[in-house]
Amino acid sequence: MKKKLFILLIFVMIFQDKFLFSNELPLHTIKIKNYQIEYYYGGKKPPYFLLVHGLGVDKTSFYELAHLLGLKYDYKVLLPDIPGQGNTERIPEMDYSVENMTDYLYEFIKKLKISKAVVVGNSMGGHIATVFTLKYPKVVQTLVLINPSGIEFNNQKPYQFIPEETFKDIKDPQIVENLKWNNKIRKDIQNNQYYVLNPYLKNIKTPTILFWGSEDNIIPYVYSSVWATEIRNLCFYVLKGGHLLQKEQPEKIIEKILHSKCK
């Protein structure tokens, strides 16, 4: 009998993660202006966590972090597709600038009757989260940035176009279409007030947590110095990993957020 209980205990220890995380976050849809937006929502405890993904990806780039927040830690977590990305419609005549996406996010949480949230953004999502904090500071409890974009560094501006002549060697037409579409978004961002964030960072008074992957080859670690210098109330963590740090180090990121003095 004791031997059977011991074997059962070992089995549970080995496979406990499968038991704990076998559930999936519920997927919902909501209409914001002219968009049907899909979003994951789970958890019961405050605060709300609003997760904002980057350019050329969708909400699934944050799923590991959202899953842990919502199902393991039971925090209220919201993970939407950004308009023009993921399963949302692509409307060529629409403005997909960072400021416009910020306003969509504000309408999103307002429709869900959420008054305050921890706003977490990666890459372009970090750019959006920063502008969201600048425009709607009363809504943001803590700003969390993971390898954010939007900074000019060494005379290099963000969101440079991918040259269309490089598309000719790509055989998959869907990939070519996606690259062209992302260039359209880059153009919208470049034509907007908040294209380059450097002049605005000093205006952020909200507690801010900055994460950077030591091996990020898309927005290298050296860019972090601008954020760390300009934002006063900031806690800065360097973690081993690349650009999608929220997929590589979700547990570590949550641990740092929950125990940070910047919140």
ABEGO torsion letter per residue (X at the ends): XAAAAAAAAAAAAAAAAAAAAABBBBBBBBBBEABBBBBBBBEABOBBBBBBBBBGBBAAAAAAAAAAAAAAAGBBBBBBBBBGBEABBBBAABBABAAAAAAAAAAAAAAAGBABBBBBBBEAAAAAAAAAAAABAAABABBBBBGBBGBBBGGBBBGBBBBAAAAAABABAAAAAAAAAAAAAAAAAAABAAABAAAAAAABABBBBBBBBAABAABBAAAAAAAAAABABBBBBBBBEBABAAAAAAAAAAAAAAABABX
